[in-house]
Amino acid sequence: MSLKKKISPAKMAEMVNPPNNMSLSKIGAMYNVSRQRVHQVLKEYKEREPELFIKPEDPSKEEIKNLLDKN
């Protein structure tokens, strides 16, 4: 059975979005496919349904400076 039939876009989003943040190799091991195949399917799902996947935002310079000042 192909990976697309095993994992729906919603399930894939649940696995890769925070708080789970599963690695592609870990997902591949769960479904007995390569991490490259998981990446390929993830890319297709992101193109088809981008609203499901959270894009991490880069911190601003001010936030970085504040964090560095604290330490």
C-alpha positions in Angstrom: 0.0 0.0 0.0 1.4 3.4 -0.9 2.2 6.0 1.7 -0.5 8.4 0.4 -3.1 5.7 1.1 -1.7 5.2 4.6 -1.4 8.8 5.7 -4.0 11.6 5.0 -2.8 15.2 4.7 -4.4 16.0 8.1 -2.5 13.1 9.8 0.8 14.1 8.1 0.2 17.7 9.3 -0.4 16.4 12.9 2.9 14.5 12.8 5.1 17.3 11.4 3.6 20.4 13.1 4.4 21.4 16.7 4.2 20.0 19.3 5.0 16.6 17.7 7.7 17.7 15.2 8.5 14.2 14.1 11.4 13.7 11.8 10.9 12.4 8.3 13.1 9.4 9.0 11.0 8.5 12.1 7.7 8.8 10.0 9.4 6.7 7.3 10.3 4.0 9.8 6.7 3.9 11.1 5.3 3.3 7.7 8.3 1.3 6.2 9.2 3.8 3.6 12.3 6.0 3.0 12.6 9.5 4.4 12.9 10.8 0.8 9.5 9.3 0.0 8.0 10.9 3.1 9.5 14.3 2.1 8.1 13.9 -1.4 4.6 13.2 -0.1 4.9 16.0 2.4 5.9 18.4 -0.3 2.8 17.3 -2.4 0.5 17.7 0.6 1.9 21.2 1.3 1.3 22.3 -2.3 -2.3 20.9 -2.2 -3.3 22.0 1.3 -0.9 24.6 2.7 -3.4 25.8 5.4 -2.8 22.5 7.3 0.9 23.0 7.7 2.3 25.6 10.1 5.3 27.5 8.7 7.7 28.4 11.5 8.4 32.1 11.8 11.9 33.4 12.1 12.6 35.4 15.2 13.2 39.1 14.8 16.6 40.7 15.5 15.2 42.3 18.6 14.0 38.9 20.0 17.4 37.3 19.3 19.2 40.2 21.0 16.9 40.0 24.0 17.6 36.3 24.3 21.3 36.7 24.0 21.3 39.5 26.6 19.5 37.3 29.1 22.2 34.7 28.9 
